[in-house]
Amino acid sequence: MPAIAPPQPEARRRLIVPGANALNIAVVVVAALYFGREVLVPIALAALLSFVLAPAVRLLQGWRFGRGPAVVAVVALAFTVLFGLTGVMVREIDGLARDLPSYEATMLRKIETLRGAAVESRTLKRAADMFGRLGRALDSAPKEEPAAAGSATAAEAIQAQGRAKAAAAAKTSDENRLANRSPDGELMPVPVEIRQPLPGPLSTVRNLVDPLLYPLATTGIILVFVIFILVQREDLRNRLIRLAGSHDLQRTTAAIDDAARRLSRMFLLQLAINSGFGVVIAIGLVVIGVPSAVLWGMLAAVLRFVPYVGGLIAAGLPLMLAAAVDPGWTMFLGTLVLFVVVEPLVGQVVEPLVYGRNTGLSPIAVILSATFWAWVWGPVGLIMAVPLTICLVVLGRHVDQLEFLDVLLGDRPPLTPPETFYQRLLSSDPDEAAERAEIFLKANPLSRYYDEVAIEGLRLAQLDAARGVLDQTRIDGICQAGEQLIEDLADADEMPPGAVVAPPPEAGIALCLPGPGAFDPLAAMMLTQVLGKYGLQTRRGAPDALAGARIGELDFDGVTTVCLCYLDPSMRIHIRYAVRRIRHLAPDVRVLLACWAPLDAAADAARVNADAEAVTLRDAARFCLEAAPEAETVGPLPARAVS
C-alpha cells in the first residue's frame, strides 16, 4: 500500500510583500523620530532613567513610603547626583582649558623629535615640505587689520570717533574731492569701516542665558517625565496591555511585568558596570599622573554605552593629553596599558559574570541600531542605541504584533534546529548541517541529535512531501544530502568515555527495515548507526524491502530483532500488514515498531501486534539489547523500558 499520495503539481507560491501601508507607516515613524527629536530624546531618556530608578522606588515603598514621597525622594537624589557630576565635569574642563597652553612646549619638542626621526623617509619628507610651503603661503597672505584694539575702552573709542569727525569737518568739499582723486583725475573709492555697537546689559544677559536654555529645558522635560512615569507606572502598564491585546490578561500581564523587571535589572547593572569602569580608569590615571583624571573617568563611563568603539573613543583624549604632558613616553604607555587591560577585562569577564554572555541582540543588530539612532538623534542616539534596541527586542518577545522586532534584532536563532536541518538539506548543503551537528554533539550523544534535530527535520520534510510541495528532484536531493550527513557523523560518540556495551557474538542481528515513506530509509540508516555504537550487529534493508512481494525476499538468518522504521505515525494499516507478514516468515524474531512520534507506545504496539514501540533511538537500542539476554551492559541507558 503506498505510503504517500501521488505528488500533486507543486502549488504556486506567492511571496507576500508588505503593502504600501506598512511602508508608509515606517516612513512616518522614521520621519517623526528625526524631526521630533527635540521632544522625543528627553522622553526616551526619561523612560530609560525610570527603568533604572524603579527598583529604588519599589524598595522605598516596601519600607512603608507612599508612592508620591518615594518617587520624589528617589528622583531628587538621582538628579542631585547628576547635577553634582555635571558640576565636577565643568570644573575639570575649565581647569584643563587653563592648563593646556603650558603643554605646548612639550608637544612642539615631541613633534620635532618625530620629524627628525622621519627625515630620512622620502614620502614623509615630501609631505612635510608640502605642508611647509602651504604654511608659508598662508603666512604671506595680507592680513586684515583689527577693527579696534582689544584694550581700548569705550570712552577712548568715543573720543577717537569725535576727533575723526572734527578733522573731516575742517576740510572743504573741494579738498575731499581732490583727496579722493587719482593723479589722472579719476575718483578713488572711499574706505568704509563697519563698527558693531557696544553690547548693552540686556544683550550681555541674553548671550549668557541662550546657551543654557536648551540644556535646562531638556533637563526640565526629563525631570517631569521621570516623575510621571514612576507615579503612573501601573496605568502605563495597563495601557500597554490594552495595546498588546487584552484577550489573555494573565499572559500579557506576566510578560510585561517580567520584561519591565528584566529591563530594570539589566539597565541598572549596565550603569553600575560602566560607572565602575569609569572609577577604575580615573584611579588608574591618577596613579599614572594624567591631568584631569576625574574628567576622563566620567567620559569613559558615558562613552562605554557606545557599542564596540566606546572604549576606544574614551581612550583617545587621555592618550593625547599624556603625550602632551610627559616629556617622555612613560605616561602615554601607562595610559595605553591601562585601557588595553581594563576594557577587555570588563567586557569579557565582568559583564558575562554579571548579566550573561550577551545583551540579547545579534552583533549585526548592535551595529545597525547604533548607525540608525546616531543618524536620527546624533551623539545622544549613539549612546542610547543599545538600551533602546533592547527595549524593542523585549517588546517583540512578549507582544505578538511586534514579534518581527525580535526576529530581526534578537540573538535567538530565527529557525529552530530541526528547521535549520531541513533547510540545509533542501539547499543540498550537508556540510553546514554537519558543522551544526558537531557543535550539538560536543555536549550530547549522537542519538539525542538524531532524535531532537534530524528526525524532527525529516518529519517536516515528510509533511511537505505529503502535501505535494516537494517534487521528486527535491526529495532525491534531500535523501542524498541526508546520507552524506549520516556518513560524516559515523565517528560521533554515543556514550560517555569509559562506557562499554559488549553483547556476545551469539546475540543475533538487528534488522532495520525502512517504511515506504520517502525519508524512512534515512531514519533506518540513523537507527542502524546508533545500534552499531552499542556493539550490536545490524543489517539495513532496501528502501522497498516492505513493498508487496519484496517482503518475502527478506533474509532472516541470524536475525533476533526486526526494527520497522516509520516517520509517519498514521500508516497503521501498512504497519499492521508488515508485522503480520514478518510474523509469518520469522515467528521467533521480536518486532520493534520504531515510529518517531510521541504516542501511546504500548497501545499502538498492541494494535499492530508488535512487541514494543520505541519513540527514541535510545529506546530502540535498549529493546535490541534486551533481545540478547547474555549481553553485558555498562554505561547509561534510558531508564524507561519499552517492552
C-alpha positions as CSV (number, residue, x, y, z in Angstrom):
1,M,0.0,0.0,0.0
2,P,1.5,3.3,-0.9
3,A,2.6,5.5,2.0
4,I,2.2,8.8,0.3
5,A,-0.4,10.1,-2.0
6,P,0.7,10.7,-5.6
7,P,2.5,14.0,-5.7
8,Q,0.3,16.8,-6.8
9,P,1.6,19.6,-9.1
10,E,3.5,22.0,-7.0
11,A,1.3,24.8,-5.8
12,R,2.2,28.2,-7.0
13,R,3.7,30.0,-4.0
14,R,3.5,33.8,-3.9
15,L,6.0,35.9,-1.9
16,I,3.9,38.1,0.4
17,V,5.4,41.6,0.3
18,P,4.5,44.1,2.9
19,G,1.9,46.5,1.5
20,A,2.2,50.2,0.9
21,N,0.5,50.9,4.2
22,A,3.4,49.2,6.1
23,L,6.0,51.2,4.1
24,N,4.1,54.4,4.7
25,I,3.9,53.8,8.4
26,A,7.7,53.0,8.6
27,V,8.5,56.3,6.7
28,V,6.2,58.3,9.0
29,V,7.7,56.7,12.1
30,V,11.3,57.4,11.0
31,A,10.4,61.0,10.0
32,A,8.7,61.5,13.4
33,L,11.8,60.3,15.2
34,Y,14.0,62.6,13.1
35,F,12.0,65.8,13.1
36,G,10.6,65.3,16.6
37,R,14.0,64.6,18.3
38,E,13.8,67.8,20.3
39,V,10.9,66.3,22.2
40,L,11.4,62.5,21.8
41,V,15.0,62.5,23.1
42,P,14.1,63.8,26.5
43,I,11.2,61.4,26.7
44,A,13.4,58.4,25.8
45,L,16.0,59.5,28.3
46,A,13.2,59.8,30.9
47,A,11.9,56.3,30.1
48,L,15.4,54.7,30.4
49,L,16.0,56.6,33.6
50,S,12.7,55.4,35.0
51,F,13.8,51.8,34.5
52,V,16.9,52.5,36.5
53,L,15.1,54.3,39.3
54,A,12.1,51.9,39.5
55,P,13.8,49.3,41.8
56,A,14.7,52.1,44.3
57,V,11.1,53.4,44.3
58,R,9.8,49.8,45.0
59,L,12.3,49.5,47.8
60,L,11.1,52.7,49.5
61,Q,7.5,51.6,49.1
62,G,8.4,48.3,50.8
63,W,9.6,50.5,53.7
64,R,6.1,52.0,54.1
65,F,6.7,55.0,52.0
66,G,3.9,56.3,49.8
67,R,4.2,56.2,46.1
68,G,4.5,60.0,45.8
69,P,7.1,60.6,48.5
70,A,9.1,57.6,47.3
71,V,9.2,58.9,43.7
72,V,10.1,62.4,44.8
73,A,12.9,61.2,47.1
74,V,14.4,58.9,44.5
75,V,14.2,61.4,41.7
76,A,15.6,64.3,43.8
77,L,18.5,62.1,44.9
78,A,19.2,61.0,41.3
79,F,19.1,64.5,39.8
80,T,21.2,65.8,42.7
81,V,23.9,63.3,41.8
82,L,23.6,64.1,38.1
83,F,23.9,67.9,38.8
84,G,26.9,67.2,41.1
85,L,28.7,65.1,38.5
86,T,28.0,67.8,35.8
87,G,29.5,70.4,38.1
88,V,32.6,68.3,38.6
89,M,32.9,67.8,34.9
90,V,32.6,71.5,34.1
91,R,35.2,72.3,36.7
92,E,37.6,69.8,35.3
93,I,37.1,71.1,31.8
94,D,37.7,74.7,32.9
95,G,40.9,73.6,34.7
96,L,42.1,71.7,31.7
97,A,41.5,74.7,29.4
98,R,43.7,76.8,31.7
99,D,46.5,74.3,31.7
100,L,46.6,73.4,28.0
101,P,48.9,76.3,27.0
102,S,51.6,75.1,29.4
103,Y,51.8,71.8,27.4
104,E,52.6,73.5,24.1
105,A,56.3,73.4,24.5
106,T,56.4,69.7,25.3
107,M,54.3,68.9,22.2
108,L,56.5,71.0,20.0
109,R,59.6,69.2,21.2
110,K,58.0,65.8,20.5
111,I,56.9,66.9,17.1
112,E,60.4,68.0,16.3
113,T,61.7,64.7,17.6
114,L,59.3,62.7,15.4
115,R,60.2,65.0,12.5
116,G,63.8,64.3,12.9
117,A,63.2,60.5,13.1
118,A,61.2,60.6,9.9
119,V,63.5,62.9,8.0
120,E,65.1,60.0,6.0
121,S,61.7,59.0,4.8
122,R,61.1,60.5,1.3
123,T,57.4,60.2,1.5
124,L,57.2,61.9,4.9
125,K,59.8,64.5,3.8
126,R,57.8,65.4,0.7
127,A,54.6,65.7,2.8
128,A,56.4,67.9,5.3
129,D,57.8,70.1,2.6
130,M,54.4,70.5,1.0
131,F,52.8,71.5,4.3
132,G,55.6,73.9,4.9
133,R,55.1,75.6,1.6
134,L,51.4,75.8,2.3
135,G,52.0,77.4,5.7
136,R,54.4,80.0,4.2
137,A,51.9,80.8,1.5
138,L,49.2,81.4,4.1
139,D,51.5,83.4,6.3
140,S,52.4,85.7,3.3
141,A,48.7,86.5,2.6
142,P,47.6,90.0,3.5
143,K,46.1,90.1,7.0
144,E,43.1,92.2,7.8
145,E,43.8,95.0,10.3
146,P,41.9,94.5,13.5
147,A,38.7,96.6,13.9
148,A,39.8,98.1,17.1
149,A,42.4,97.4,19.8
150,G,41.3,94.9,22.3
151,S,42.5,97.1,25.1
152,A,40.7,100.2,24.1
153,T,37.9,101.3,26.4
154,A,34.5,102.6,25.3
155,A,35.5,106.2,26.3
156,E,38.6,106.1,24.1
157,A,36.6,104.8,21.2
158,I,34.1,107.6,21.5
159,Q,36.9,110.2,21.7
160,A,38.6,108.8,18.6
161,Q,35.3,109.0,16.7
162,G,34.9,112.7,17.8
163,R,38.4,113.6,16.7
164,A,37.8,111.9,13.3
165,K,34.5,113.9,12.8
166,A,36.2,117.2,13.7
167,A,39.0,116.5,11.2
168,A,36.6,115.7,8.5
169,A,34.5,118.9,9.1
170,A,37.7,121.1,8.8
171,K,38.2,120.1,5.2
172,T,36.3,121.7,2.4
173,S,34.4,119.7,-0.2
174,D,36.9,120.5,-2.9
175,E,39.7,119.2,-0.8
176,N,37.7,116.0,-0.2
177,R,37.2,115.5,-3.9
178,L,40.8,116.2,-4.7
179,A,41.9,113.8,-1.9
180,N,39.8,111.0,-3.5
181,R,41.1,111.5,-7.0
182,S,43.9,109.7,-8.6
183,P,46.7,111.6,-10.4
184,D,44.9,111.2,-13.7
185,G,41.7,112.7,-12.2
186,E,39.6,109.6,-11.6
187,L,37.6,109.2,-8.4
188,M,39.1,106.9,-5.8
189,P,36.9,104.5,-3.6
190,V,36.3,105.8,-0.1
191,P,37.2,103.1,2.5
192,V,34.2,102.3,4.7
193,E,34.5,100.6,8.1
194,I,31.5,99.0,9.9
195,R,31.6,99.0,13.6
196,Q,29.3,97.0,15.8
197,P,27.7,98.9,18.7
198,L,28.8,98.0,22.1
199,P,26.6,95.4,23.7
200,G,24.2,96.7,26.3
201,P,23.3,95.0,29.6
202,L,20.3,93.1,28.1
203,S,22.4,91.8,25.2
204,T,25.0,90.6,27.7
205,V,22.5,88.8,29.8
206,R,20.9,87.2,26.7
207,N,24.3,86.0,25.4
208,L,24.9,84.3,28.8
209,V,21.4,82.7,29.1
210,D,20.9,81.5,25.5
211,P,23.5,78.6,25.7
212,L,21.8,77.4,28.9
213,L,18.2,77.4,27.7
214,Y,18.3,74.2,25.8
215,P,20.1,72.1,28.5
216,L,17.8,73.5,31.2
217,A,14.7,72.9,29.1
218,T,15.8,69.3,28.3
219,T,16.5,68.6,32.0
220,G,13.1,70.0,33.0
221,I,11.3,67.8,30.5
222,I,13.3,64.7,31.6
223,L,12.5,65.5,35.3
224,V,8.8,65.9,34.7
225,F,8.5,62.8,32.6
226,V,10.5,60.7,35.0
227,I,8.2,61.7,37.9
228,F,5.1,61.0,35.9
229,I,6.3,57.7,34.5
230,L,7.2,56.4,38.0
231,V,4.0,57.7,39.6
232,Q,1.7,56.4,36.7
233,R,3.6,53.1,36.2
234,E,0.6,50.8,36.6
235,D,-1.6,53.0,34.4
236,L,1.0,52.9,31.7
237,R,1.3,49.2,32.0
238,N,-2.4,48.7,31.7
239,R,-2.5,50.9,28.5
240,L,0.3,48.8,27.1
241,I,-1.6,45.7,27.9
242,R,-4.6,47.1,26.1
243,L,-2.5,47.9,23.0
244,A,-0.8,44.4,23.1
245,G,-4.2,42.7,23.4
246,S,-6.4,42.1,26.5
247,H,-7.8,38.8,25.4
248,D,-5.2,37.0,27.5
249,L,-4.7,39.2,30.5
250,Q,-2.8,36.7,32.6
251,R,-0.2,36.0,29.9
252,T,0.2,39.6,28.8
253,T,0.4,41.0,32.3
254,A,3.0,38.4,33.3
255,A,5.0,39.0,30.2
256,I,5.1,42.8,30.6
257,D,5.9,42.7,34.3
258,D,8.7,40.2,33.6
259,A,10.0,42.4,30.8
260,A,10.0,45.5,33.0
261,R,11.8,43.8,35.8
262,R,14.4,42.4,33.4
263,L,15.0,45.7,31.7
264,S,15.3,47.5,35.1
265,R,17.8,45.0,36.3
266,M,19.8,45.0,33.1
267,F,20.0,48.8,32.8
268,L,20.9,49.1,36.5
269,L,23.7,46.6,36.2
270,Q,24.9,48.2,33.0
271,L,25.0,51.6,34.7
272,A,26.8,50.1,37.7
273,I,29.4,48.3,35.5
274,N,30.1,51.3,33.3
275,S,30.4,53.5,36.4
276,G,32.8,51.1,37.9
277,F,34.8,51.1,34.7
278,G,35.0,54.9,34.9
279,V,36.1,54.8,38.5
280,V,38.9,52.3,37.7
281,I,40.0,54.4,34.8
282,A,40.0,57.6,36.9
283,I,42.0,55.9,39.7
284,G,44.5,54.5,37.2
285,L,45.0,57.8,35.5
286,V,45.6,59.5,38.9
287,V,48.3,56.9,39.7
288,I,49.9,57.4,36.3
289,G,49.7,61.2,36.7
290,V,47.5,62.2,33.8
291,P,45.8,65.6,34.5
292,S,42.0,65.8,34.8
293,A,41.8,62.1,35.6
294,V,38.3,62.5,37.1
295,L,37.0,64.0,33.8
296,W,38.4,61.2,31.7
297,G,36.9,58.6,34.1
298,M,33.5,60.2,33.8
299,L,33.8,60.4,30.0
300,A,34.9,56.7,29.9
301,A,31.8,55.7,31.9
302,V,29.5,57.6,29.5
303,L,31.2,56.5,26.3
304,R,31.2,52.9,27.2
305,F,27.5,52.9,26.5
306,V,28.5,53.2,22.8
307,P,28.8,49.6,21.5
308,Y,32.2,48.3,20.4
309,V,34.1,51.6,19.9
310,G,33.1,53.4,23.1
311,G,36.2,52.2,24.9
312,L,38.5,53.2,22.0
313,I,37.0,56.7,21.9
314,A,37.3,57.1,25.7
315,A,41.0,56.2,25.4
316,G,41.8,58.8,22.7
317,L,41.8,62.0,24.7
318,P,43.7,60.8,27.7
319,L,46.3,59.3,25.4
320,M,46.8,62.6,23.6
321,L,47.0,64.5,26.9
322,A,49.5,62.0,28.3
323,A,51.7,62.5,25.2
324,A,51.4,66.3,25.7
325,V,52.2,66.4,29.4
326,D,55.1,63.9,29.8
327,P,58.4,64.9,28.1
328,G,59.0,61.2,27.6
329,W,56.6,58.4,26.7
330,T,56.2,56.7,30.0
331,M,52.8,58.3,30.8
332,F,51.5,57.6,27.3
333,L,52.4,53.9,27.5
334,G,51.0,53.6,31.0
335,T,47.7,55.1,29.9
336,L,47.6,52.7,26.8
337,V,48.3,49.7,29.0
338,L,45.5,50.8,31.4
339,F,42.8,50.9,28.7
340,V,44.1,47.8,27.0
341,V,43.9,45.8,30.2
342,V,40.7,47.2,31.8
343,E,38.4,47.3,28.8
344,P,38.8,43.6,27.8
345,L,38.6,42.6,31.4
346,V,35.3,44.3,32.0
347,G,33.9,43.2,28.6
348,Q,35.0,39.6,28.6
349,V,35.0,38.7,32.3
350,V,32.9,41.1,34.4
351,E,29.9,41.5,32.1
352,P,29.4,37.8,31.4
353,L,29.5,37.0,35.1
354,V,27.0,39.8,36.0
355,Y,24.3,39.6,33.3
356,G,25.2,36.8,30.9
357,R,27.1,36.4,27.7
358,N,25.3,39.0,25.7
359,T,22.6,41.6,25.7
360,G,20.1,39.7,23.7
361,L,21.0,41.4,20.5
362,S,22.7,40.0,17.4
363,P,26.0,41.7,16.6
364,I,24.7,43.0,13.3
365,A,21.7,44.4,15.1
366,V,24.0,46.3,17.5
367,I,25.8,47.9,14.6
368,L,22.7,48.7,12.7
369,S,21.0,50.1,15.8
370,A,24.0,52.3,16.6
371,T,24.1,53.6,13.0
372,F,20.3,54.3,12.9
373,W,20.0,56.0,16.2
374,A,23.1,58.1,15.6
375,W,21.7,59.3,12.3
376,V,18.3,60.0,13.9
377,W,19.3,61.6,17.2
378,G,23.0,62.3,16.9
379,P,25.6,61.6,19.6
380,V,22.8,61.1,22.2
381,G,21.2,58.4,20.0
382,L,24.6,56.7,19.7
383,I,24.8,56.4,23.5
384,M,21.2,55.3,23.8
385,A,21.2,52.9,20.8
386,V,21.7,49.6,22.7
387,P,19.2,50.3,25.5
388,L,16.6,51.5,23.1
389,T,17.1,48.5,20.8
390,I,16.9,46.1,23.8
391,C,13.6,47.6,24.8
392,L,12.3,47.0,21.3
393,V,13.5,43.4,21.3
394,V,11.9,42.7,24.7
395,L,8.6,44.1,23.4
396,G,8.9,41.9,20.4
397,R,9.4,38.8,22.5
398,H,6.3,39.5,24.6
399,V,3.9,41.3,22.2
400,D,2.7,39.2,19.2
401,Q,2.2,42.2,17.0
402,L,5.9,43.2,17.5
403,E,7.4,39.8,17.1
404,F,9.2,40.8,13.9
405,L,11.5,43.1,16.0
406,D,12.7,40.0,18.0
407,V,13.3,38.1,14.7
408,L,15.2,41.0,13.1
409,L,17.2,42.3,16.1
410,G,17.3,39.5,18.7
411,D,20.1,37.0,19.1
412,R,17.8,33.9,19.2
413,P,18.1,31.7,16.0
414,P,15.4,32.6,13.5
415,L,14.9,28.9,12.8
416,T,14.7,26.0,15.2
417,P,17.4,23.3,14.9
418,P,15.0,20.9,13.1
419,E,14.0,23.7,10.7
420,T,17.7,24.6,10.1
421,F,18.5,20.9,9.5
422,Y,15.6,20.6,6.9
423,Q,16.6,23.9,5.3
424,R,20.2,22.8,4.9
425,L,19.1,19.5,3.3
426,L,16.8,21.4,1.0
427,S,19.7,23.5,-0.1
428,S,21.8,20.4,-0.6
429,D,24.3,21.7,1.9
430,P,25.2,18.8,4.3
431,D,28.5,20.4,5.2
432,E,26.9,23.2,7.2
433,A,24.4,20.7,8.7
434,A,27.4,18.6,9.8
435,E,29.1,21.7,11.4
436,R,26.0,22.5,13.4
437,A,25.7,18.8,14.4
438,E,29.3,18.8,15.7
439,I,28.5,21.8,17.9
440,F,25.5,20.0,19.3
441,L,27.5,16.7,19.8
442,K,30.1,18.4,21.9
443,A,27.7,18.1,24.9
444,N,25.2,15.5,23.7
445,P,25.2,11.9,22.4
446,L,24.6,11.1,18.8
447,S,21.2,9.5,19.4
448,R,19.9,12.8,21.0
449,Y,20.9,14.8,18.0
450,Y,19.1,12.3,15.8
451,D,16.0,12.3,18.0
452,E,15.7,16.1,18.6
453,V,17.1,17.5,15.4
454,A,17.4,15.1,12.5
455,I,14.3,13.0,12.9
456,E,12.2,16.1,13.6
457,G,13.7,17.8,10.5
458,L,12.8,14.7,8.4
459,R,9.3,14.8,9.8
460,L,9.0,18.4,8.4
461,A,10.2,17.1,5.0
462,Q,7.7,14.2,5.3
463,L,4.8,16.6,5.8
464,D,5.9,18.7,2.8
465,A,6.1,15.6,0.7
466,A,2.7,14.5,1.8
467,R,1.3,18.0,0.8
468,G,2.8,17.6,-2.6
469,V,5.1,20.7,-2.4
470,L,8.3,18.6,-2.9
471,D,8.9,17.2,-6.4
472,Q,10.9,14.1,-6.9
473,T,14.1,16.0,-7.7
474,R,13.9,17.8,-4.3
475,I,13.2,14.5,-2.5
476,D,16.2,12.8,-4.1
477,G,18.4,15.8,-3.2
478,I,17.3,15.7,0.4
479,C,18.0,12.0,0.6
480,Q,21.4,12.3,-0.9
481,A,22.4,15.2,1.5
482,G,21.0,13.2,4.4
483,E,23.0,10.1,3.6
484,Q,26.2,12.2,3.3
485,L,25.5,13.8,6.7
486,I,24.9,10.5,8.4
487,E,28.2,9.2,6.9
488,D,30.0,12.3,8.2
489,L,28.8,11.6,11.7
490,A,30.0,8.0,11.7
491,D,32.7,8.8,14.2
492,A,30.5,10.7,16.7
493,D,30.3,9.4,20.3
494,E,27.1,7.9,21.6
495,M,28.2,7.1,25.1
496,P,30.4,8.8,27.7
497,P,34.1,7.9,27.7
498,G,34.7,4.6,29.5
499,A,31.2,3.2,29.0
500,V,31.2,-0.2,27.2
501,V,28.4,-2.2,25.7
502,A,29.6,-5.6,24.6
503,P,26.9,-8.2,23.5
504,P,28.3,-11.7,22.9
505,P,28.7,-12.9,19.3
506,E,25.6,-15.0,19.6
507,A,23.4,-12.0,20.5
508,G,22.0,-12.0,17.0
509,I,21.4,-9.4,14.4
510,A,19.1,-6.4,14.4
511,L,17.5,-6.0,11.0
512,C,16.3,-2.4,10.3
513,L,13.6,-2.1,7.7
514,P,12.5,1.3,6.4
515,G,8.9,2.0,5.7
516,P,7.6,3.1,2.3
517,G,7.9,6.8,3.1
518,A,10.3,8.9,1.0
519,F,12.6,9.6,4.1
520,D,12.1,6.4,6.1
521,P,15.4,5.0,4.7
522,L,17.3,7.9,6.3
523,A,15.6,7.1,9.7
524,A,16.6,3.4,9.3
525,M,20.2,4.5,8.4
526,M,20.3,6.6,11.6
527,L,19.0,3.7,13.8
528,T,21.5,1.3,12.2
529,Q,24.3,3.6,13.0
530,V,23.2,4.1,16.6
531,L,22.7,0.4,17.2
532,G,26.3,-0.2,16.0
533,K,27.5,2.2,18.6
534,Y,26.2,-0.2,21.2
535,G,28.1,-3.1,19.7
536,L,25.1,-4.8,18.0
537,Q,25.3,-6.5,14.7
538,T,23.0,-4.8,12.3
539,R,21.7,-5.1,8.8
540,R,19.7,-2.5,6.9
541,G,17.0,-3.4,4.3
542,A,16.5,-1.8,1.0
543,P,14.1,1.2,0.7
544,D,11.4,-1.0,-0.9
545,A,12.0,-4.0,1.4
546,L,8.5,-3.9,2.8
547,A,6.8,-3.3,-0.6
548,G,4.5,-6.0,-1.8
549,A,6.2,-9.3,-2.7
550,R,9.6,-8.0,-1.8
551,I,9.0,-8.7,1.8
552,G,9.1,-12.4,1.0
553,E,12.7,-12.0,-0.2
554,L,14.0,-10.9,3.2
555,D,16.8,-12.9,4.8
556,F,16.0,-13.6,8.5
557,D,19.0,-15.8,9.1
558,G,20.6,-15.0,12.5
559,V,18.1,-12.1,13.0
560,T,16.7,-11.8,16.5
561,T,15.1,-8.3,16.2
562,V,13.3,-6.6,13.4
563,C,13.1,-2.8,13.7
564,L,10.4,-1.2,11.5
565,C,11.2,2.5,10.9
566,Y,8.4,4.8,10.1
567,L,8.3,8.6,10.1
568,D,4.6,8.8,9.5
569,P,2.6,7.5,12.6
570,S,-0.7,7.4,10.6
571,M,0.3,4.4,8.4
572,R,-1.2,1.8,10.8
573,I,-2.7,-0.4,8.1
574,H,0.6,-0.7,6.3
575,I,2.4,-1.3,9.6
576,R,-0.1,-4.0,10.6
577,Y,0.3,-5.7,7.3
578,A,4.1,-5.7,7.5
579,V,4.1,-7.0,11.1
580,R,1.8,-9.9,10.1
581,R,4.0,-10.9,7.2
582,I,7.1,-10.8,9.3
583,R,5.4,-12.9,12.0
584,H,4.5,-15.4,9.3
585,L,8.0,-15.5,7.8
586,A,10.0,-15.4,11.1
587,P,7.9,-16.4,14.1
588,D,10.8,-16.3,16.6
589,V,12.0,-12.7,16.0
590,R,11.0,-9.8,18.1
591,V,9.4,-7.0,16.3
592,L,10.0,-3.4,17.3
593,L,8.0,-0.5,15.8
594,A,10.4,2.4,15.6
595,C,7.8,5.1,15.0
596,W,9.2,8.5,15.9
597,A,6.0,10.1,17.3
598,P,5.1,10.9,20.9
599,L,2.1,8.5,21.0
600,D,1.0,5.8,23.5
601,A,3.7,3.3,22.8
602,A,2.0,0.3,24.5
603,A,-1.4,0.8,22.9
604,D,0.0,1.4,19.4
605,A,2.2,-1.7,19.7
606,A,-0.7,-3.8,20.7
607,R,-2.9,-2.6,17.8
608,V,-0.3,-3.5,15.2
609,N,0.8,-6.7,17.0
610,A,4.4,-5.6,17.6
611,D,6.4,-6.5,20.7
612,A,7.0,-2.9,21.6
613,E,7.2,0.6,20.1
614,A,10.1,3.0,20.5
615,V,9.8,6.7,20.0
616,T,13.6,7.5,20.5
617,L,16.7,5.9,19.2
618,R,18.0,5.0,22.7
619,D,14.7,3.3,23.5
620,A,15.2,1.2,20.3
621,A,18.8,0.4,21.5
622,R,17.6,-0.8,24.8
623,F,14.9,-3.1,23.3
624,C,17.5,-4.6,20.9
625,L,19.9,-5.2,23.8
626,E,17.2,-6.9,25.8
627,A,16.7,-9.3,22.9
628,A,20.2,-10.6,23.8
629,P,19.8,-11.8,27.5
630,E,23.5,-12.6,27.9
631,A,24.7,-9.2,26.8
632,E,26.9,-7.2,29.3
633,T,25.8,-3.6,29.5
634,V,28.0,-1.0,31.2
635,G,27.1,2.7,30.9
636,P,23.9,4.8,31.0
637,L,20.9,3.8,29.0
638,P,17.3,5.1,29.2
639,A,15.6,4.2,32.5
640,R,12.2,3.8,30.9
641,A,11.5,0.3,29.5
642,V,9.5,0.0,26.3
643,S,8.6,-3.7,26.4
